[in-house]
Each structure stands twice: as C-alpha cells, then as structure tokens.
C-alpha cells in the first residue's frame, strides 16, 4: 500500500520531528534548570 506523501517528505519528516522535539526538550530543561538554581540560591541564603 503506497503512501500519499512523496518519498522525500517521508524521509525528511521524521528527522524534522526529532529535531523539533529535541529543541523543545532542551528549551524546557534550560528554562526550568535556571529557575531551580534560583530557588536553591534562595534556600542557601536563608541559612
């Protein structure tokens, strides 16, 4: 059964999806990592 998408789209689309997913995960990690560092600094400063 053939796909309705051309071969070039079927080949490149998974790569684009993985790249986008990796970028979103890294963005999420770094934004929350910076926030957690600020929380830790506040906890250490209170002692």
Secondary structure in CASP SS format (residue, H / E / C, confidence):
PFRMAT SS
TARGET T0000
AUTHOR 0000-0000-0000
METHOD secondary structure of the structure
MODEL  1
X C 1.00
X C 1.00
X C 1.00
X C 1.00
X C 1.00
X C 1.00
X H 1.00
X H 1.00
X H 1.00
X H 1.00
X H 1.00
X H 1.00
X H 1.00
X H 1.00
X H 1.00
X H 1.00
X H 1.00
X H 1.00
X H 1.00
X H 1.00
X H 1.00
X H 1.00
X H 1.00
X H 1.00
X H 1.00
X H 1.00
X H 1.00
X H 1.00
X H 1.00
X H 1.00
X H 1.00
X H 1.00
X H 1.00
X H 1.00
X H 1.00
X H 1.00
X H 1.00
X H 1.00
X H 1.00
X H 1.00
X H 1.00
X H 1.00
X H 1.00
X H 1.00
X H 1.00
X H 1.00
X C 1.00
END
